[in-house]
Amino acid sequence: METAVQTICKLKMEGWKRTVLEFSESNDWMSAIEFSKTFINDHPENVDGYINIIYLLHHILTEEDYDDHAQEEMMKLLPLYFQHSLAKFINNADYCFFVGKLLWASEWFLGINEGFNKYDQTLAYKLEKLAVQLEPKNELFLWSVMVT
């Protein structure tokens, strides 16, 4: 049986997604980043926290306008969170799928340059394929590897 403290902790963990969403919807990107960093520091084994901050930083760098200083900071953070999380979550199918997809879009933001590699030799493809190996019945993962 779950204790009251465990229930509150569970609700609090899910509430972080709502908080990040609220910051994002109001275009308060810096608060969303800072909140996400704090969440990861408090919950270093939470794969969703890492996926979220990687997506958030990637979105801001590719879709939003910021002054040069803020953009430079984000460009430092993205590969940092990517490198730290890759080793930690390499056996998590969702992580592999998400990061694999993101790498196709702009690998250079994550500190990777594989522009001359054959597609099936890229980290993006290898991660997507690993996601399928980890969850072979996941139709989205299967489709993704087939169309790559």
Rosetta blueprint (number, residue, H / E / L):
1 M L
2 E L
3 T L
4 A H
5 V H
6 Q H
7 T H
8 I H
9 C H
10 K H
11 L H
12 K H
13 M H
14 E H
15 G H
16 W H
17 K H
18 R H
19 T H
20 V H
21 L H
22 E H
23 F H
24 S H
25 E H
26 S L
27 N L
28 D L
29 W H
30 M H
31 S H
32 A H
33 I H
34 E H
35 F H
36 S H
37 K H
38 T H
39 F H
40 I H
41 N H
42 D H
43 H L
44 P L
45 E L
46 N L
47 V H
48 D H
49 G H
50 Y H
51 I H
52 N H
53 I H
54 I H
55 Y H
56 L H
57 L H
58 H H
59 H H
60 I H
61 L H
62 T H
63 E H
64 E L
65 D L
66 Y L
67 D L
68 D H
69 H H
70 A H
71 Q H
72 E H
73 E H
74 M H
75 M H
76 K H
77 L H
78 L H
79 P H
80 L H
81 Y H
82 F H
83 Q H
84 H H
85 S H
86 L H
87 A H
88 K H
89 F H
90 I L
91 N L
92 N L
93 A H
94 D H
95 Y H
96 C H
97 F H
98 F H
99 V H
100 G H
101 K H
102 L H
103 L H
104 W H
105 A H
106 S H
107 E H
108 W H
109 F H
110 L H
111 G L
112 I L
113 N L
114 E L
115 G L
116 F L
117 N L
118 K L
119 Y H
120 D H
121 Q H
122 T L
123 L H
124 A H
125 Y H
126 K H
127 L H
128 E H
129 K H
130 L H
131 A H
132 V H
133 Q H
134 L H
135 E L
136 P L
137 K L
138 N L
139 E H
140 L H
141 F H
142 L H
143 W H
144 S H
145 V H
146 M H
147 V H
148 T L
